[in-house]
Amino acid sequence: MQYWLLKTEPTRYAYEHLEHDGATVWDGVSNAAALRSIREIQPGDHALIYHTGTARCAVGIAEVTSAAYPDPHRPTTRALVFDVRPLCRLAQPVALAVLKADAQFAMHPLVRQARLSVVPLSHDDWARVLHLAAGVP
């Protein structure tokens, strides 16, 4: 299993929408580095859903339910999409400021490449975020 952080603008598609919908196609990614990451995504992988904009925090966990496939709404591009379903909300959101202050994330793409919408996480990164969400320093 691999771990990911997926960014979304909550006014466009928030974690609450994913919970309501039960599943969705994760689309709209155009950054080349993010598309390279999407090519590695596999069913069963887990992803933190991160709200951008004024929220700037990880809020929930989703499961990837498909491998990447060509975006059916943009067939003339190299755009890829994949399917996800909600698993659970984090016990408490983990703010970007908290991640930036954590030494483990000092050089992480989440902090260093703010515009990257699909970010790989190591097992240790995943565990650290879950600890932070549980209120464990």
C-alpha positions as CSV (number, residue, x, y, z in Angstrom):
1,M,0.0,0.0,0.0
2,Q,1.1,3.5,-0.8
3,Y,0.1,6.7,0.8
4,W,-0.9,10.0,-0.7
5,L,-2.1,13.5,0.1
6,L,-4.7,14.9,-2.3
7,K,-5.4,18.6,-2.3
8,T,-8.8,20.0,-3.0
9,E,-10.4,23.5,-2.8
10,P,-13.2,22.9,-0.2
11,T,-15.5,25.4,-1.9
12,R,-15.2,23.3,-5.1
13,Y,-15.2,19.7,-3.6
14,A,-14.8,19.3,0.1
15,Y,-14.4,16.1,2.1
16,E,-18.0,16.5,3.1
17,H,-18.9,16.1,-0.6
18,L,-17.0,12.9,-0.8
19,E,-18.8,11.6,2.2
20,H,-22.1,12.6,0.8
21,D,-21.3,11.1,-2.7
22,G,-19.8,7.9,-1.3
23,A,-17.2,7.9,-4.1
24,T,-15.9,10.2,-6.8
25,V,-13.5,10.5,-9.7
26,W,-10.5,12.5,-8.6
27,D,-9.9,14.8,-11.6
28,G,-8.7,18.2,-12.5
29,V,-5.0,17.5,-12.1
30,S,-2.8,19.1,-14.7
31,N,0.6,19.5,-13.0
32,A,3.2,17.2,-14.6
33,A,4.7,16.1,-11.3
34,A,1.3,15.4,-9.9
35,L,0.4,13.4,-13.0
36,R,3.6,11.3,-12.5
37,S,2.4,10.5,-9.0
38,I,-1.1,9.6,-10.3
39,R,0.4,7.0,-12.6
40,E,1.7,5.2,-9.4
41,I,-1.6,5.2,-7.6
42,Q,-3.2,1.8,-7.1
43,P,-6.5,0.4,-5.7
44,G,-6.2,0.0,-1.9
45,D,-3.8,3.0,-1.5
46,H,-4.9,5.4,1.2
47,A,-5.0,9.2,0.8
48,L,-5.3,12.2,3.1
49,I,-7.7,14.7,1.8
50,Y,-6.3,18.1,2.3
51,H,-8.3,21.3,2.0
52,T,-6.5,24.2,0.4
53,G,-7.5,27.9,0.2
54,T,-8.2,29.5,3.6
55,A,-8.6,26.1,5.4
56,R,-5.1,24.7,4.7
57,C,-5.5,21.4,6.6
58,A,-5.7,17.7,6.2
59,V,-9.3,16.7,7.2
60,G,-10.1,13.1,6.1
61,I,-8.9,9.8,4.8
62,A,-10.0,8.2,1.5
63,E,-9.2,4.9,-0.2
64,V,-8.2,4.7,-3.8
65,T,-10.5,2.3,-5.6
66,S,-9.0,2.3,-9.1
67,A,-5.8,2.6,-10.9
68,A,-5.2,5.8,-13.0
69,Y,-7.1,6.0,-16.3
70,P,-7.4,8.7,-19.0
71,D,-9.8,11.5,-18.1
72,P,-12.9,10.8,-20.2
73,H,-13.8,14.5,-20.2
74,R,-10.4,15.6,-21.6
75,P,-9.5,12.9,-24.1
76,T,-7.1,15.0,-26.1
77,T,-4.8,15.6,-23.1
78,R,-2.6,13.5,-21.0
79,A,-4.9,14.1,-18.0
80,L,-5.4,11.1,-15.7
81,V,-8.1,10.5,-13.1
82,F,-8.7,7.8,-10.5
83,D,-11.5,6.8,-8.2
84,V,-11.7,7.3,-4.4
85,R,-14.1,6.6,-1.6
86,P,-14.2,8.2,1.9
87,L,-13.0,6.2,4.9
88,C,-13.2,8.5,7.8
89,R,-12.6,12.1,9.0
90,L,-9.5,12.8,11.0
91,A,-10.1,13.1,14.8
92,Q,-9.0,16.7,14.4
93,P,-7.8,18.6,11.2
94,V,-4.0,18.9,10.8
95,A,-3.1,22.4,9.7
96,L,-0.4,23.3,7.3
97,A,1.2,25.4,10.0
98,V,1.5,22.4,12.2
99,L,3.1,20.4,9.4
100,K,5.5,23.2,8.5
101,A,6.6,23.4,12.2
102,D,7.3,19.6,12.3
103,A,10.9,18.7,11.5
104,Q,9.8,15.6,9.6
105,F,8.1,17.7,7.0
106,A,10.7,20.5,6.7
107,M,11.9,19.4,3.2
108,H,8.7,17.5,2.2
109,P,7.1,18.4,-1.2
110,L,3.9,19.2,0.7
111,V,5.7,22.2,2.3
112,R,8.3,22.9,-0.5
113,Q,6.0,22.6,-3.5
114,A,2.7,24.2,-2.5
115,R,1.1,23.9,-5.9
116,L,1.5,20.1,-6.1
117,S,-2.0,18.6,-5.9
118,V,-1.0,15.0,-5.5
119,V,1.8,14.4,-3.0
120,P,3.3,11.0,-2.1
121,L,3.7,10.3,1.6
122,S,6.0,7.7,3.1
123,H,4.7,5.3,5.7
124,D,6.4,7.4,8.4
125,D,4.9,10.6,7.0
126,W,1.4,9.0,7.1
127,A,1.9,7.8,10.6
128,R,3.1,11.2,11.8
129,V,0.1,13.0,10.3
130,L,-2.2,10.5,12.0
131,H,-0.5,11.1,15.3
132,L,-0.9,14.8,14.9
133,A,-4.6,14.3,14.1
134,A,-5.0,12.3,17.3
135,G,-3.4,15.2,19.3
136,V,-0.1,13.3,19.9
137,P,2.9,15.6,19.8
